[in-house]
Amino acid sequence: MDHLREDDRKRHIYLDPDGCGSGTGWVFVIVAAPTGVVYQNQSGGYSCAQYEQEGYLIPLFGSDLDEELKQIFVGELRGWGMRGQQWPVELLDRLRAAVGSFAVYGSGRHDELHPTALILDESRLAEAAEAWIPVLSPDGPSILVWENSD
């Protein structure tokens, strides 16, 4: 195995492998960590970009969890991701609120009794796209992902 590149030794998990989605409104947080597992999600609306993050996956539970995110990216932005674009103030406020509505129960490093809300990581806002939002979780830098609209 020494002849393999480091990335070849990692396991890649495709969150929506056929690109069709299930329409169930799934939402996950990928916590950045050196796990050897790389999660990939189709993101960016019509650009259908494949973004990836090494780490571990935390599922978020509830019904219609991605509704506000869809309203922002599919409704307001009409299916185009925002990667590298300037965010209008009102839309950025809505994104902050949408991200803050998600809470992580427990943590990989802490023994928390109460859920902790996610925070939009505005230092990495240029990376934001539909179905790929940089956030801060109790475990540090993370990515909020959901089913891409396209």
C-alpha positions as CSV (number, residue, x, y, z in Angstrom):
1,M,0.0,0.0,0.0
2,D,3.0,2.3,0.3
3,H,2.7,3.1,-3.5
4,L,-0.8,4.6,-3.0
5,R,-1.2,8.4,-2.6
6,E,-2.6,9.5,0.7
7,D,-5.9,10.5,-0.9
8,D,-6.2,7.0,-2.5
9,R,-6.2,5.4,1.0
10,K,-9.2,7.4,2.0
11,R,-12.7,6.2,1.8
12,H,-15.1,8.4,-0.2
13,I,-18.8,8.5,0.7
14,Y,-21.2,10.1,-1.7
15,L,-24.2,11.5,0.2
16,D,-26.5,11.5,-2.9
17,P,-24.7,9.1,-5.2
18,D,-27.2,9.1,-8.1
19,G,-27.9,12.8,-7.9
20,C,-31.6,12.2,-7.7
21,G,-32.1,12.7,-4.0
22,S,-34.9,11.2,-2.1
23,G,-37.0,14.3,-1.5
24,T,-37.0,13.5,2.2
25,G,-35.4,16.7,3.4
26,W,-32.2,15.2,4.9
27,V,-29.7,17.4,6.6
28,F,-26.2,16.5,7.9
29,V,-23.2,18.2,9.5
30,I,-19.8,17.1,8.3
31,V,-17.3,17.9,11.1
32,A,-13.8,18.4,9.7
33,A,-11.5,15.8,11.2
34,P,-8.6,13.5,10.0
35,T,-10.8,10.4,9.8
36,G,-9.7,8.9,6.5
37,V,-13.4,9.3,5.4
38,V,-14.2,11.9,2.8
39,Y,-17.9,12.9,2.3
40,Q,-18.9,14.3,-1.0
41,N,-22.2,16.2,-1.8
42,Q,-23.5,17.6,-5.0
43,S,-23.9,21.3,-4.3
44,G,-24.1,24.7,-5.9
45,G,-27.6,24.5,-7.5
46,Y,-27.4,24.3,-11.3
47,S,-23.6,24.2,-11.2
48,C,-23.9,20.6,-9.8
49,A,-20.5,21.0,-8.2
50,Q,-19.1,18.1,-6.2
51,Y,-17.6,19.4,-2.9
52,E,-16.0,17.2,-0.4
53,Q,-14.9,17.3,3.3
54,E,-12.9,14.8,5.3
55,G,-14.4,14.2,8.7
56,Y,-17.3,12.5,10.4
57,L,-21.0,12.9,9.7
58,I,-23.7,14.0,12.2
59,P,-27.3,13.5,11.0
60,L,-29.9,16.1,12.0
61,F,-33.4,14.9,12.7
62,G,-36.8,16.4,12.1
63,S,-39.3,17.0,9.3
64,D,-38.8,19.4,6.5
65,L,-35.4,20.5,8.0
66,D,-34.2,22.0,4.7
67,E,-37.3,24.1,3.9
68,E,-35.8,27.5,4.8
69,L,-32.6,26.6,3.0
70,K,-34.6,25.7,-0.1
71,Q,-36.5,29.0,0.1
72,I,-33.2,30.9,0.2
73,F,-31.3,28.9,-2.5
74,V,-34.1,27.7,-4.8
75,G,-36.6,30.5,-4.2
76,E,-34.5,33.7,-3.8
77,L,-31.4,32.6,-5.7
78,R,-33.4,30.6,-8.3
79,G,-31.2,27.5,-8.0
80,W,-27.9,29.2,-8.4
81,G,-25.3,28.8,-5.7
82,M,-23.6,31.8,-4.0
83,R,-20.1,30.5,-4.0
84,G,-17.7,33.5,-4.1
85,Q,-20.5,36.0,-4.5
86,Q,-21.5,39.0,-2.3
87,W,-24.5,38.2,-0.1
88,P,-27.3,40.8,0.1
89,V,-27.7,41.8,3.8
90,E,-31.3,40.6,4.1
91,L,-30.4,37.2,2.6
92,L,-27.3,36.8,4.8
93,D,-29.5,37.5,7.8
94,R,-31.9,34.8,6.7
95,L,-29.0,32.4,6.2
96,R,-27.6,33.1,9.6
97,A,-31.1,32.4,11.2
98,A,-31.6,29.2,9.1
99,V,-28.2,27.9,10.2
100,G,-28.8,28.9,13.8
101,S,-32.1,26.9,13.8
102,F,-30.1,23.7,13.6
103,A,-28.7,22.2,16.8
104,V,-26.2,19.4,17.4
105,Y,-27.1,17.0,20.2
106,G,-23.9,15.9,21.9
107,S,-20.5,16.3,20.6
108,G,-17.5,14.1,19.7
109,R,-15.3,16.0,22.3
110,H,-17.7,17.2,24.9
111,D,-20.3,15.7,27.2
112,E,-23.0,18.2,26.6
113,L,-26.5,17.8,28.0
114,H,-28.2,20.4,25.8
115,P,-28.1,20.9,22.1
116,T,-25.8,23.5,20.7
117,A,-26.9,25.7,17.8
118,L,-24.8,25.8,14.7
119,I,-23.2,29.2,13.7
120,L,-22.6,30.4,10.2
121,D,-18.8,30.5,9.7
122,E,-18.6,33.9,8.1
123,S,-14.8,33.6,7.8
124,R,-15.5,30.9,5.1
125,L,-18.6,32.5,3.6
126,A,-16.9,32.5,0.1
127,E,-17.2,28.7,0.2
128,A,-21.0,28.8,0.7
129,A,-23.2,27.3,-2.0
130,E,-26.5,25.6,-2.2
131,A,-26.3,22.4,-0.1
132,W,-22.8,23.3,1.3
133,I,-22.6,25.9,4.1
134,P,-19.6,26.4,6.3
135,V,-20.6,26.4,9.9
136,L,-19.1,26.2,13.4
137,S,-20.3,23.2,15.4
138,P,-19.4,22.3,19.0
139,D,-16.5,20.3,17.5
140,G,-15.2,23.1,15.4
141,P,-15.2,23.9,11.6
142,S,-17.9,21.9,9.9
143,I,-20.1,21.9,6.8
144,L,-23.9,21.9,6.7
145,V,-25.2,19.8,3.8
146,W,-28.6,18.9,2.4
147,E,-30.0,17.6,-0.9
148,N,-29.1,19.9,-3.8
149,S,-32.1,21.1,-5.8
150,D,-30.7,20.0,-9.2
